[in-house]
């Protein structure tokens, strides 16, 4: 863009301002991509420390931060934040939660619905995010968890995103020994549930809970209300 502007003797001050805006937007997009790649790389390793994380509180904070955007998109958000306190890295779990909710917003339809639920089953904390949206062929759903993969026609609210959101979710879940289950909804959209291992017993410093299968699975339970 700079070369084109420099090579054109008729470039005006207004054209330079337009070029500057385009470059700033491009830089911002590249910064976002680099941050996402760094998060993906770091979360694929083992966790250096674990601490109890209030998953319900994290979910409420993420939803509150996105209230204006969900209102702009006319999305109806249903939240059921029941107690769930898995062990893990607070920042990574916050990123996992944010990516799931952002994905549900980005790949939705105007006037659509998002259901976000936290809770505990058999001592294992879980987060479930379900959204309306375009129909996803079941045979292609596993592609969504692979880096840089997008399904044609899914980006109904713009082209932002690099196809890394759910890859990062998968990597963070794997680092926590958590299981990710995804189920395309018959009417369109996706239901994703992340189930964390049981917390380490009290009084056993450094003990790691038994890991669940960190791979993508083709089914997921519907969120409990």
C-alpha positions, 0 to 999 in steps of 0.5 A: 500500500505504501509503494502504490502511494509513493509511486503515484505522483497524484497522491493527495493528503486525503489518499495518504490518510486513507492509506494510513488507516488501511495500514493501521487496520492491517497491523491490528489484524496481524497483531491479533493473529500473532497473539492468537498464535502465541496463545495456541503455542503456549497452551499446547504445553503443560501447565506450570501451576494450577489453582481453583478457578471460578468458572461461573465468575469468569463466564459472567465477566466475559459475557458482561464485556461482550454485552454491547456487541451482542446487543448490536448483533441483536443476539439473545443471550441466556446464561445459567452460571452455576458453581464450577471450580476446576483447577487450572490457569485463570488466564488460559481458562478466561481465554478458552471461555472468551473464544467459545463465546466469541465463536458463538457470536461470530457464527450466529444469525441476526436475532439468534440465540446463545446459551451459556451454562456452567456447572458440575457433574460428578465433581467435574466442572463444565462449560457449555456454549450453544448457538444458533447459526448456519447448518454445519454438516456433522462430517465437517465439524471436526475441521473447526478445531483444526488451525486456520480451518473455516467452513464456507459461509459460516462468517455471517458477521464479517470476516474477522477471525483467523480460524484459530478460535476453536483451535486455541480452545482445543489446545487450552483444554488439552493442557488442562486434561479437559474433554471437548465435545461438539455437536452440530445442531439440527436446525443450525449452529453448534453446541460445545461442552468443555468438561474439566477433570476433578480438582486435585484433593485438598492437601496434595500440593502439585497433584494433577487430576486424572486427564480426560480425553483432550480430543474433539468428540463428535457428540455433546450433551445439551446444556442443563438449565 
